[in-house]
Amino acid sequence: MFNKLCTFLIVSAFASCLIPQSLIAQSQEVETGIQSLRSDVGIIGLTANIHSLAKFDYINRDTSFTAPQSDGSTELEFVLRDIRMISPRLGVGFQVLTSFFVNDEEGEPSFGVSGWGLGPSVRAYPFKTDRFQPYVQANALFGNNMKAGKLANTNAGGGFRVRMGLRAGAAYRITNGFGLFIEAGPDWESGRIFKPAVRTLQLNFGIDVYRFN
């Protein structure tokens, strides 16, 4: 829960930097209502996750048994996605993942890029609503060193990776151009397509920017 609260604060800080001045001005205007998602609306979303990395350590000096323990490292993972509505209830697009690690093991801090990925997304809105919008989404990522499962001192998850994911979420549009969302769902990741080696559950908070043409 602490990690999720930190994530929410980080996303909020990014929101204050990324919202264009035009959106701020729009929020100050007297609105006549929230516009519907037409077939020409683009939705740019940003979310972040904080992962506490783990390593396998011997337990009670028993060399026959190992278990994952926190090693003092954390990873900040960003996902930026761009969804284009092709109908009022269906959108397609892509998402980009990048992650950064901070390692303070043995008193020697270090920082660097951990992994990256790029892939398609498909989103559907089952209900015809404008302000509060539940949705379902399927996405895939193809990249390098994405490492779902987050084991710090193993080679598992290194190199080329494929990650498939499903999401159930809900967005709340504060203005026509800006909103917040929360979503959850499983991810499957492996070095081969349709051969999942790692399964994990994601809970994401984020911001959405809506572009009306």
KAFEN-V852829 format. One record per backbone hydrogen bond with DSSP energy under -0.5 kcal/mol. CO is the residue of the C=O (numbers start at 1). NH is the residue of the N-H. Records with the same first field share a line. If there is no record, write none. Layout:
# KAFEN-V852829
CO=NH  NH
This chain:
# KAFEN-V852829
1=5
2=6
3=7
4=8
5=9
6=10
7=11
8=12
9=13
10=14
11=15
12=16
13=17
14=17  18
15=19
20=23  24
21=25
22=26
23=27
24=28
25=28  29
26=29
29=31
36=38
38=41
40=213
41=85
42=44  211
43=45  83
44=209
45=81
46=207
47=79
49=51  77
51=53  75
53=71
54=152  153
55=57  69
57=67
58=60
59=62
61=63
62=59  65
65=59
67=57
69=55
72=104
73=53
74=102
75=51  77
76=78  100
77=49
78=98
79=47
80=96
81=45
82=94
83=43  85
84=92
87=90
89=125
90=86  87
91=123
92=84
93=121
94=82
95=119
96=80
97=117
98=78
99=114  115
100=76
101=112
102=74  104
103=110
104=107
105=108
107=109
110=103
112=101
115=99
116=144
117=97
118=142
119=95
120=140
121=93
122=138
123=91
124=126  136
127=129
131=133  173
132=134
133=171
135=169
136=124
137=167
138=122
139=165
141=163
142=118
143=161
144=116
147=150
150=54  152
151=154
155=158
157=147
159=145
161=143
162=190
163=141
164=188
165=139
167=137
168=184
169=135
170=182
171=133
172=174  180
177=210
178=174  175
179=208
180=172
181=206
182=170
183=204
184=168
185=202
186=166
187=200
188=164
189=197  198
190=162
192=195
198=189
200=187
202=185
204=183
205=48
206=181
207=46
208=179
209=44
210=212
211=42  213
